[in-house]
């Protein structure tokens, strides 16, 4: 694997997680530990949550190491007849390794979680036995003043809905395998 493929892979993983609400905020700690989200989880008022969305339609999705219907699991192999999880599909496409077995890809994703936590990119929110919940550490996020707005374009092969990226990320993702964003026509 070359550096450009690894960079593309990491950008795709992090972008999807950010879009799904996986950027750390202190409210996510209780969510990972007890499933509390919204102002009235389990019918009880939690002070200070007026600005957060209700527990109905939107809930953040964290990375977990084991299957969880409310989260995105990274390290669980697909069962017979089940679709592959998005991280496995993305890893295979971004790194250009179509024939690699799922176990090897899961080892790579496990190494990503370990290195990401050790390097300060990811934050472990909770651990219950073998199951661990992760979010992107907010301290590792960077807000950039300028970016390029991208749209789905079959001519260039770039597939996404409206998306702002900095110039280096645009270069890394143009004409490369990319995640399928909601609303993608390509």
RAURQUI-V873570 format. One record per helix or strand of 3 or more residues. SS is the DSSP state (h for helix, s for strand). FROM is the first residue (numbers start at 0). TO is the last residue. If there is no record, write none. Layout:
{{SS & FROM & TO} {SS & FROM & TO}}
This chain:
{{h & 2 & 18} {h & 26 & 33} {h & 40 & 42} {h & 85 & 94} {h & 101 & 117} {s & 121 & 127} {s & 130 & 135} {h & 137 & 139} {s & 147 & 149} {s & 162 & 164} {h & 166 & 172}}
